[in-house]
Amino acid sequence: MSVRLAVFDCDGTLVDGQGAICAAMERAFAAAALPAPPRPAIRRAVGLSLHHAVHHLAPAAEPEAVELIVGAYKDAFRASRAAGELDEPLFAGMADLIAALRAAGWVLGVATGKSDRGLVHCLATHGLSDHFATLQTADRHPSKPHPAMLEAALAETLADPAGAVMIGDTAYDMAMAAEIGVRAIGVSWGYHEAHELRAAGAAFVADSPIELQEYLLR
């Protein structure tokens, strides 16, 4: 029997980390004595690896400033985690969706711009660590929309592109999937608009976890 693989993005798809991300980015830009980008711009960069996100938000910044922002952002997240203040709530209905897919025989994975440490902490916080067979992060791969994360997930689970789906909230997720023939599925509760997801290759855009569950288990 062929493997049915569902790979999820994390921020904006599984969890709503925008508050923590925006606050950390604002502190990081302050550390570099640069004005912080507006929060809508920060949210639109979610999904990119950290260096790519900073370049996207501050294209004219000198390399030294970029490195300072990246380091300060990581420090802000570490401090938040250590203090028990990191707030990345699971979107309502996602735990039920994950349980339903597992019960139906799907193999699950994550492909995210988070670090290894950040993803492991996030999944453990919500009691989801045991549900995912493959975890791909920005620590080991080029930034989305490069397909390396998704290619690694396929290889680790012995899944074929035709039997896999990529579920995400950004055009970066959709383009990554389309690049290697994986079905791209968008979610409308994240950080890019539904029409952007469709333009980037989404075969379907779900408006709720239950709608996504019905689509995948039909």
C-alpha positions in Angstrom: 0.0 0.0 0.0 1.4 3.4 -1.0 2.2 6.0 1.7 -0.2 8.9 2.1 1.8 11.7 3.4 0.5 15.0 4.7 3.1 17.6 5.4 2.1 20.7 7.4 3.6 24.1 7.7 3.8 25.2 11.3 3.3 29.0 11.9 0.0 30.2 10.4 -1.1 26.6 9.8 -0.8 24.5 12.9 -0.2 27.3 15.4 -0.8 31.1 15.5 2.7 32.3 16.4 2.3 35.8 14.9 2.4 37.6 18.2 5.6 36.0 19.3 7.2 36.4 15.8 6.3 40.1 15.5 7.5 40.9 19.0 10.8 39.1 18.5 11.3 40.8 15.2 10.6 44.2 16.6 13.1 43.6 19.4 15.7 42.4 16.9 15.4 45.5 14.7 15.7 47.7 17.8 18.9 45.9 18.7 20.3 46.9 15.3 19.0 50.5 15.8 16.7 50.1 12.8 13.0 51.0 12.7 10.9 47.9 13.0 8.8 46.9 9.9 5.1 47.2 10.3 3.5 44.0 11.6 1.6 43.2 8.4 4.9 43.1 6.6 6.4 40.8 9.3 3.4 38.5 9.0 3.8 38.2 5.3 7.4 37.1 5.7 6.4 34.3 8.1 7.3 31.0 6.4 10.7 32.1 5.0 13.8 31.1 6.8 15.1 33.7 9.2 17.9 35.2 7.0 15.5 35.3 4.0 12.8 37.0 6.1 15.2 39.7 7.4 16.5 40.3 3.8 12.8 40.6 2.7 12.0 43.0 5.5 15.2 45.1 5.2 16.5 44.8 1.7 18.9 47.7 2.1 20.4 46.6 5.4 24.2 46.0 5.5 25.3 42.3 6.0 26.5 43.1 9.5 23.0 44.5 10.4 21.3 41.5 9.0 23.4 39.2 11.1 22.8 41.3 14.2 19.0 41.2 13.6 19.1 37.4 13.1 21.0 36.9 16.3 18.8 39.2 18.3 15.7 37.5 17.0 17.0 34.1 18.1 17.9 35.5 21.5 14.5 37.0 21.9 12.8 33.6 21.2 15.2 31.7 23.5 14.5 34.2 26.3 10.8 33.8 25.8 11.0 30.0 25.8 13.2 30.0 28.9 10.8 32.3 30.8 7.8 30.2 29.8 6.3 33.3 28.1 6.3 32.0 24.5 2.7 32.0 23.2 2.1 29.9 20.1 -1.5 28.7 20.4 -2.7 25.7 18.4 -5.5 26.7 16.0 -8.8 25.4 17.1 -9.6 22.1 15.5 -6.1 21.2 14.5 -5.6 18.6 17.2 -8.8 16.8 16.0 -7.7 17.0 12.4 -4.3 15.5 13.2 -5.9 12.7 15.2 -8.4 12.0 12.4 -5.7 11.8 9.7 -3.6 9.5 11.8 -6.6 7.2 12.5 -7.2 7.1 8.7 -3.7 5.9 8.1 -2.0 9.1 7.0 1.7 9.6 7.8 2.3 13.2 9.0 5.2 15.6 8.7 6.2 19.2 9.2 8.1 21.5 6.9 8.8 24.9 8.5 10.9 28.0 8.6 11.3 27.4 12.4 14.6 26.1 13.9 14.8 22.5 15.1 14.7 23.6 18.7 11.7 25.9 18.0 9.7 23.2 16.2 10.4 20.5 18.8 9.4 22.9 21.6 6.2 23.9 19.8 5.0 20.3 19.1 5.9 19.2 22.7 4.0 22.1 24.2 0.8 20.9 22.4 1.4 17.2 23.0 1.8 16.5 19.3 5.4 15.3 19.1 4.5 11.6 18.6 2.2 12.3 15.7 4.8 13.4 13.1 7.1 11.0 11.4 9.3 13.6 9.7 10.3 17.1 10.8 12.1 19.4 8.3 13.3 22.9 9.4 15.3 25.8 8.2 18.3 24.6 10.2 19.0 21.9 7.6 17.5 23.2 4.3 17.3 26.2 2.1 14.4 28.6 2.6 11.0 27.9 1.1 9.9 27.9 -1.7 13.0 25.8 -2.4 11.6 22.2 -2.3 14.4 20.6 -0.3 12.3 20.3 2.9 9.5 18.5 1.1 11.9 16.3 -0.8 13.5 15.2 2.4 10.1 14.5 4.0 9.2 12.3 1.0 12.5 10.5 1.2 12.3 9.8 4.9 8.7 8.4 4.7 9.2 6.6 1.4 6.3 8.5 0.0 5.8 9.4 -3.7 4.9 13.0 -4.7 1.6 11.7 -6.1 0.6 10.4 -2.7 1.5 13.4 -0.7 0.0 16.8 0.1 1.6 20.0 1.4 -0.7 22.0 3.7 0.2 25.6 4.4 -0.9 29.2 4.7 1.6 31.0 2.4 2.4 31.2 -1.3 5.9 29.8 -0.3 4.3 26.5 0.8 2.2 26.3 -2.4 5.1 27.0 -4.7 7.4 24.5 -2.9 4.8 21.8 -3.4 4.1 22.7 -7.1 7.8 22.6 -7.8 8.0 18.8 -7.3 4.5 17.7 -8.1 3.1 17.4 -4.6 -0.6 18.5 -4.2 -0.7 21.9 -2.6 -3.5 22.7 -0.1 -3.9 26.1 1.3 -5.5 27.2 4.6 -7.2 30.6 4.8 -6.6 31.2 8.6 -2.9 32.1 8.2 -0.8 34.9 6.8 -1.5 35.0 3.0 -4.8 35.6 1.2 -6.7 32.7 -0.4 -6.3 34.2 -3.9 -2.5 34.3 -3.4 -2.5 30.6 -2.4 -4.4 29.7 -5.5 -2.2 31.8 -7.8 0.8 30.0 -6.3 -0.6 26.5 -7.1 -3.1 25.6 -4.4 -5.5 22.8 -5.6 -7.8 23.7 -2.7 -8.0 26.3 0.0 -9.7 25.2 3.3 -11.6 27.8 5.5 -11.5 25.6 8.6 -9.8 22.4 9.9 -13.0 20.5 9.6 -13.3 21.5 5.9 -9.7 20.4 5.4 -10.5 17.1 7.1 -13.5 16.5 4.9 -11.4 17.3 1.8 -8.6 14.9 2.7 -10.8 12.0 4.0 -13.5 12.1 1.3 
